[in-house]
Amino acid sequence: MELDRTRPLWRQIAAEIIRRIKDGTYPPGSRVPSTLDIAQEFGVVNATAAKAMQHVRVQGWTRGEVGLGTFVADSLPPFPEAPETPA
């Protein structure tokens, strides 16, 4: 994924992590990449990756386990329904 440098990078990264959780790339209970791995993947500094991961956690998509890492929450927030398109 290429980031749009005119928009907040942490928001784009958070949205991508959530998309990966929703599509099953990171299933419930699985470990998500570390902040360092995310920073490297997206070409950002650790602080930006950490802010993105904090947002994902606060939204209820992940949980942290001290000394073990960050994992996808077993119980995910509800996915908003896609708006119906008129026929």
C-alpha positions as CSV (number, residue, x, y, z in Angstrom):
1,M,0.0,0.0,0.0
2,E,1.3,3.4,-0.9
3,L,0.6,6.2,1.6
4,D,-0.8,9.6,0.6
5,R,1.7,12.0,2.1
6,T,-0.9,14.8,2.1
7,R,-3.1,13.0,4.7
8,P,-2.2,11.9,8.2
9,L,0.0,8.8,7.8
10,W,-1.1,7.2,11.1
11,R,-4.7,7.3,10.1
12,Q,-4.0,5.6,6.8
13,I,-1.9,2.9,8.5
14,A,-4.6,2.3,11.1
15,A,-7.3,2.0,8.4
16,E,-5.1,-0.6,6.6
17,I,-4.6,-2.7,9.7
18,I,-8.3,-2.6,10.4
19,R,-9.0,-3.6,6.7
20,R,-6.6,-6.6,7.2
21,I,-8.5,-7.6,10.3
22,K,-11.8,-7.3,8.6
23,D,-10.7,-9.3,5.5
24,G,-9.2,-12.1,7.6
25,T,-5.6,-11.4,6.9
26,Y,-5.2,-11.1,10.7
27,P,-7.9,-13.3,12.1
28,P,-9.2,-13.0,15.7
29,G,-6.6,-14.2,18.2
30,S,-3.7,-13.9,15.8
31,R,-0.6,-11.8,16.5
32,V,-0.3,-8.6,14.5
33,P,3.0,-7.2,13.3
34,S,5.1,-5.3,15.8
35,T,5.3,-1.5,15.7
36,L,8.8,-1.8,14.3
37,D,7.6,-4.1,11.5
38,I,4.7,-1.8,10.6
39,A,7.1,1.2,10.6
40,Q,9.4,-0.6,8.2
41,E,6.6,-1.9,6.0
42,F,5.1,1.6,5.5
43,G,8.3,3.5,5.6
44,V,7.4,5.7,8.6
45,V,9.0,6.4,11.9
46,N,8.2,4.2,14.9
47,A,6.1,7.0,16.6
48,T,3.8,7.1,13.6
49,A,3.3,3.4,13.6
50,A,2.8,3.4,17.3
51,K,0.1,6.1,17.0
52,A,-1.7,4.0,14.4
53,M,-1.5,0.9,16.5
54,Q,-2.8,2.8,19.6
55,H,-5.8,4.0,17.5
56,V,-6.5,0.4,16.4
57,R,-6.3,-0.8,20.0
58,V,-8.5,2.0,21.4
59,Q,-11.1,1.2,18.7
60,G,-11.3,-2.3,20.1
61,W,-9.7,-4.2,17.2
62,T,-6.6,-5.4,19.1
63,R,-5.4,-6.2,22.6
64,G,-1.9,-6.0,24.0
65,E,-0.3,-8.7,26.1
66,V,2.7,-7.6,28.1
67,G,5.8,-9.4,26.9
68,L,3.9,-11.2,24.1
69,G,2.8,-8.6,21.6
70,T,-0.4,-7.3,20.1
71,F,-3.2,-9.6,19.1
72,V,-6.5,-9.3,17.2
73,A,-9.3,-9.0,19.6
74,D,-11.4,-12.2,20.0
75,S,-14.5,-10.2,20.0
76,L,-14.4,-7.6,17.2
77,P,-16.4,-4.3,17.0
78,P,-19.4,-4.4,14.8
79,F,-18.7,-3.8,11.1
80,P,-20.8,-0.9,9.8
81,E,-23.2,-2.1,7.1
82,A,-22.4,-1.0,3.6
83,P,-25.0,1.4,2.2
84,E,-27.3,-0.2,-0.2
85,T,-27.1,1.0,-3.8
86,P,-30.4,1.8,-5.5
87,A,-31.4,-0.8,-8.2
